[in-house]
Amino acid sequence: MDLKVNDCFSNLNLFKYILIFLFLITFTSPLFAQGDLLIYPKRVVFDGKKKVEKLVLSNTGKDSAVYNISFLEYKMNENGELKTISEPEEGILFASSHVRVFPRQVTLAPDEAQTVKVQLTNTQNLTAGEYRSHLYFRAEEAMAPLGQTSKKKDSTISVQLKAIFGISIPCILRIGENATSVAISDLQFVKGKYNKLQFKLNRTGNMSLYGDFTINYITAEGKSYEVAKTKGVGVYTPNLLRNMNIELTKPENVNFSGGNFNVIYFQNESKKVLTEANLKL
């Protein structure tokens, strides 16, 4: 945004508050998507089959971009919100010291893509369990060429402030057998202006969960409608549950009365059903 100021000194406090606001947006929120960066795949999981994984970074913007790659550590609460932490907490193991990323900085021209290698290291003496960190891709602001200035018709000072955003994806290392299971409980229908299903996703075992939801409504006559689809729902260790609140799309000429809801939670990649539950109205 452009902020025009006739008197720099009298508006010093205004600049100060704007800078503080942008700092809070950029650094205190757990996740910000960088609109011009696409990453595939959207998560990295080492489960004993591979030592190296590859990510493809693509710049969909109109300008060249520079991305620095680092690690962030998060913990998840029961509502699925992520909070940054600096030290491991009970039940949380970091993967960052056992993973190497190359290159750590990527420069992409418009519509250009590049592969980034993620490789395991120093894993010989790890005990069984799940180790998790998040790869953080932060866009660096492109600097204007030296000597380039904008022409102004008056003596107004123009200050341009830009927030630099980033995107993070989980990087998970699993040692040992996966003994995790999941169940849905406390399923209830909340009727109102926005119809919703609320329930708890319960995790037991030694590894995190990750999958997609599909919710179908089956009428009393047996006709089925897909009324919701939610992708990328995880429950990270050591959490035992996640509270879910999914908005429903009501089909035309269908009343949510007398039928039942079928909630299916399945693996993102294999489509294997992890658990399902039904609610009869």
C-alpha positions as CSV (number, residue, x, y, z in Angstrom):
1,M,0.0,0.0,0.0
2,D,1.1,3.6,-0.6
3,L,1.0,6.0,2.3
4,K,1.4,9.7,1.5
5,V,2.7,12.0,4.3
6,N,3.2,15.7,4.1
7,D,5.0,15.9,7.4
8,C,7.2,12.9,8.3
9,F,7.8,13.9,11.8
10,S,4.2,14.5,12.8
11,N,3.2,11.1,11.5
12,L,6.1,9.1,13.0
13,N,3.7,7.3,15.3
14,L,1.5,6.3,12.5
15,F,4.4,4.6,10.7
16,K,5.4,2.9,13.9
17,Y,2.0,1.4,14.4
18,I,1.7,0.2,10.8
19,L,5.1,-1.5,11.0
20,I,4.2,-3.2,14.2
21,F,0.9,-4.4,12.6
22,L,2.8,-5.9,9.6
23,F,5.3,-7.5,11.9
24,L,2.5,-9.3,13.8
25,I,0.8,-10.4,10.7
26,T,4.0,-11.8,9.2
27,F,5.6,-13.5,12.2
28,T,3.0,-14.4,14.8
29,S,0.4,-16.3,12.7
30,P,1.2,-20.0,12.3
31,L,0.5,-20.2,8.6
32,F,0.5,-17.8,5.6
33,A,0.1,-19.0,2.0
34,Q,2.4,-17.3,-0.5
35,G,0.0,-16.9,-3.4
36,D,2.6,-17.2,-6.1
37,L,4.3,-20.3,-4.8
38,L,3.1,-23.9,-5.5
39,I,4.7,-26.8,-3.6
40,Y,4.2,-30.5,-4.5
41,P,3.8,-32.7,-2.6
42,K,2.3,-30.7,0.3
43,R,3.9,-32.9,3.0
44,V,7.0,-35.0,3.4
45,V,6.8,-38.3,5.3
46,F,9.8,-40.7,5.8
47,D,8.5,-44.0,7.1
48,G,11.5,-46.3,6.5
49,K,11.0,-46.9,2.8
50,K,13.0,-43.9,1.5
51,K,16.0,-41.8,2.6
52,V,15.4,-39.0,0.1
53,E,12.3,-37.1,-1.0
54,K,11.9,-34.4,-3.6
55,L,9.7,-31.3,-3.6
56,V,8.8,-29.3,-6.7
57,L,8.6,-25.5,-6.2
58,S,6.8,-23.5,-8.9
59,N,6.5,-19.8,-9.3
60,T,3.1,-18.9,-10.7
61,G,3.6,-15.1,-10.4
62,K,4.5,-12.5,-12.9
63,D,7.8,-11.6,-11.3
64,S,11.0,-13.4,-10.3
65,A,11.0,-14.6,-6.7
66,V,13.6,-15.7,-4.1
67,Y,12.6,-18.2,-1.4
68,N,14.6,-19.1,1.6
69,I,13.9,-22.5,3.2
70,S,14.2,-23.1,6.9
71,F,12.5,-25.1,9.7
72,L,9.7,-24.1,12.0
73,E,8.5,-26.1,15.0
74,Y,4.8,-26.3,15.8
75,K,2.4,-27.8,18.2
76,M,-1.3,-28.3,17.5
77,N,-4.2,-27.7,19.8
78,E,-7.5,-29.6,19.9
79,N,-9.1,-27.2,17.3
80,G,-6.3,-27.8,14.8
81,E,-4.6,-24.5,15.3
82,L,-0.8,-24.4,15.1
83,K,1.4,-22.5,17.5
84,T,5.2,-22.0,17.1
85,I,7.4,-23.5,19.8
86,S,11.2,-23.3,20.3
87,E,11.9,-26.3,22.5
88,P,10.4,-29.9,22.4
89,E,7.5,-30.4,24.7
90,E,6.3,-33.6,26.3
91,G,5.4,-36.1,23.5
92,I,6.8,-33.8,20.7
93,L,10.0,-34.8,18.9
94,F,11.6,-32.5,16.3
95,A,12.8,-33.8,12.9
96,S,14.8,-30.8,11.9
97,S,18.2,-32.1,13.3
98,H,17.7,-35.3,11.3
99,V,16.8,-33.8,7.9
100,R,19.0,-31.9,5.3
101,V,17.5,-29.7,2.6
102,F,19.3,-28.7,-0.6
103,P,19.3,-26.0,-1.8
104,R,18.3,-23.7,1.1
105,Q,17.5,-20.8,-1.2
106,V,15.7,-21.0,-4.6
107,T,15.4,-18.3,-7.2
108,L,12.5,-18.8,-9.6
109,A,11.6,-16.8,-12.8
110,P,7.9,-16.5,-13.7
111,D,6.4,-19.9,-14.5
112,E,9.7,-21.6,-13.6
113,A,10.0,-24.7,-11.4
114,Q,12.8,-26.3,-9.4
115,T,13.3,-29.4,-7.4
116,V,14.4,-29.3,-3.8
117,K,16.0,-32.4,-2.2
118,V,15.0,-33.4,1.4
119,Q,17.3,-36.1,2.8
120,L,17.5,-38.0,6.1
121,T,20.7,-37.7,8.2
122,N,21.9,-38.7,11.6
123,T,19.1,-41.2,12.2
124,Q,21.2,-44.2,13.3
125,N,20.5,-43.9,17.0
126,L,17.0,-42.6,17.0
127,T,14.5,-44.3,19.3
128,A,11.1,-45.4,18.0
129,G,8.5,-42.7,17.6
130,E,7.4,-39.8,15.3
131,Y,9.7,-36.8,14.7
132,R,8.1,-33.8,13.2
133,S,9.1,-30.3,12.0
134,H,7.8,-28.0,9.3
135,L,9.7,-26.8,6.2
136,Y,9.1,-23.1,5.9
137,F,9.4,-21.4,2.5
138,R,9.7,-17.6,2.9
139,A,9.6,-15.2,0.0
140,E,12.2,-12.5,0.1
141,E,11.3,-9.1,-1.2
142,A,12.8,-8.2,-4.6
143,M,15.0,-5.2,-4.4
144,A,14.6,-2.4,-7.0
145,P,17.8,-1.7,-9.0
146,L,20.1,0.9,-7.5
147,G,19.3,4.4,-8.8
148,Q,15.8,3.6,-9.8
149,T,13.4,6.3,-8.4
150,S,9.8,7.1,-9.0
151,K,8.8,10.5,-10.3
152,K,6.5,12.7,-8.2
153,K,4.7,15.8,-9.3
154,D,5.0,17.4,-5.8
155,S,7.2,17.2,-2.8
156,T,5.1,14.5,-1.1
157,I,7.0,11.6,0.5
158,S,5.8,8.2,-0.5
159,V,6.4,5.2,1.7
160,Q,5.7,1.6,0.4
161,L,5.2,-1.1,3.0
162,K,5.1,-4.7,2.0
163,A,4.4,-7.8,4.2
164,I,6.5,-10.8,3.3
165,F,4.6,-14.1,3.7
166,G,5.5,-17.7,3.6
167,I,4.1,-21.2,3.6
168,S,5.0,-24.2,5.6
169,I,4.5,-28.0,5.1
170,P,5.0,-30.8,7.6
171,C,8.1,-33.0,7.4
172,I,7.6,-36.2,9.4
173,L,10.1,-39.0,10.2
174,R,8.6,-42.2,11.6
175,I,10.7,-44.8,13.3
176,G,9.1,-48.2,14.2
177,E,5.7,-49.8,13.5
178,N,2.7,-47.5,13.1
179,A,0.1,-48.6,15.7
180,T,-2.2,-45.6,15.3
181,S,-6.0,-45.9,15.1
182,V,-8.8,-43.4,14.9
183,A,-12.5,-43.1,15.8
184,I,-15.3,-40.5,15.5
185,S,-17.3,-39.6,18.5
186,D,-19.9,-37.0,19.8
187,L,-21.4,-36.6,16.3
188,Q,-24.2,-34.1,16.2
189,F,-26.1,-32.0,13.7
190,V,-26.3,-28.3,14.3
191,K,-29.2,-26.8,12.3
192,G,-29.4,-23.1,11.5
193,K,-28.5,-20.5,8.9
194,Y,-25.4,-22.6,8.3
195,N,-26.0,-26.3,8.8
196,K,-23.0,-28.0,10.4
197,L,-21.8,-31.4,11.7
198,Q,-19.8,-31.3,14.9
199,F,-17.8,-34.2,16.2
200,K,-14.5,-35.3,17.7
201,L,-11.7,-37.1,15.8
202,N,-10.0,-39.4,18.4
203,R,-6.5,-40.6,17.8
204,T,-4.8,-43.4,19.7
205,G,-1.3,-44.9,19.1
206,N,2.2,-43.6,18.4
207,M,1.9,-41.6,15.1
208,S,0.0,-38.6,13.7
209,L,-3.1,-38.8,11.6
210,Y,-3.7,-37.2,8.2
211,G,-6.6,-37.6,5.8
212,D,-9.7,-36.2,4.1
213,F,-13.4,-36.1,5.0
214,T,-16.4,-36.8,2.9
215,I,-19.9,-36.4,4.3
216,N,-22.9,-37.8,2.6
217,Y,-26.6,-37.3,3.4
218,I,-28.8,-40.3,2.7
219,T,-32.5,-39.5,2.5
220,A,-35.2,-41.7,4.0
221,E,-35.8,-42.9,0.5
222,G,-32.2,-44.0,0.2
223,K,-30.9,-41.3,-2.2
224,S,-27.4,-40.2,-1.4
225,Y,-26.0,-36.7,-1.7
226,E,-22.4,-35.5,-1.0
227,V,-22.9,-32.5,1.3
228,A,-19.3,-31.7,2.4
229,K,-15.7,-32.5,1.6
230,T,-12.8,-31.3,3.7
231,K,-9.2,-32.1,2.8
232,G,-5.9,-32.2,4.7
233,V,-7.2,-32.8,8.3
234,G,-4.5,-33.9,10.7
235,V,-4.1,-34.8,14.4
236,Y,-0.5,-34.4,15.4
237,T,1.2,-36.2,18.3
238,P,0.8,-36.0,21.2
239,N,-2.8,-34.8,20.7
240,L,-5.5,-37.4,21.3
241,L,-8.4,-35.6,19.6
242,R,-9.3,-32.8,17.3
243,N,-12.6,-30.9,17.4
244,M,-14.3,-30.8,14.0
245,N,-16.9,-28.4,12.8
246,I,-17.8,-28.9,9.1
247,E,-20.3,-26.7,7.2
248,L,-22.8,-28.6,5.1
249,T,-24.2,-27.8,1.6
250,K,-27.9,-28.5,1.5
251,P,-29.0,-29.9,-1.9
252,E,-32.0,-28.2,-3.5
253,N,-35.4,-29.5,-2.4
254,V,-33.8,-31.7,0.3
255,N,-34.5,-31.2,4.0
256,F,-32.1,-32.6,6.5
257,S,-34.9,-34.6,8.2
258,G,-35.6,-38.3,8.5
259,G,-32.4,-39.5,6.8
260,N,-28.9,-40.0,8.1
261,F,-25.4,-38.5,7.7
262,N,-22.5,-40.8,6.8
263,V,-19.0,-39.3,7.7
264,I,-16.0,-41.0,6.1
265,Y,-12.3,-40.2,7.1
266,F,-9.8,-41.7,4.6
267,Q,-6.1,-41.4,3.7
268,N,-5.3,-38.7,1.3
269,E,-3.1,-40.7,-1.0
270,S,-4.4,-44.3,-0.9
271,K,-8.0,-43.4,-0.2
272,K,-8.1,-46.2,2.4
273,V,-10.9,-45.6,4.9
274,L,-9.6,-44.9,8.3
275,T,-12.9,-44.6,10.1
276,E,-16.5,-43.7,9.5
277,A,-19.6,-42.9,11.5
278,N,-23.3,-42.4,10.9
279,L,-25.9,-40.1,12.5
280,K,-29.6,-40.9,12.1
281,L,-31.9,-37.8,12.2
